[in-house]
Amino acid sequence: MPYPEYICAPMRQELTTVGFEELTTPEKVDEIIPNSKGTLLLVLNSVCGCAAGTARPGVKLSLSSPKHPEKLTTVFAGQDMEATAQARKYTLPYPPSSPAIALFKDGKLVHFLERHHIEGRSAEMIAENLKAAFEEYC
């Protein structure tokens, strides 16, 4: 069963208020990710503590970099389950993980942070990791 919307709404808004587009259907995922030109950031959002404590804050901090992705997208694991499953097809060969953060360039995965790269790390550490990826690929 998906998490109730009233629980997830503030977690969604934490990203949408800074410009992230929600991909809530498999069709939207297939329309956006493989057809993207330039760089696209995908956040596989989650209700877990590491998403709230470090992943979302780290992603938001990373956007202060002079170089950052042109397109910002997100799916919500545990709520938009079909869209999340479809998005995970584009992050193979990495196993399903949430939260997770994927950077694509011209529709190809070029950088990926799995949950184990997020847990136990500070928002600043996640931001620095992403900024380095942005510097290289954006």
Secondary structure, DSSP 8 states (H G I E B T S, - for coil): ----HHHHHHHHHHHHTTT-EE--SHHHHHHHSTT--SEEEEEEE-SSHHIIIIIHHHHHHHTTSSS--SEEEEEETTTSHHHHHHHHHTTTTS---SSEEEEEETTEEEEEE-HHHHTT--HHHHHHHHHHHHHHH-
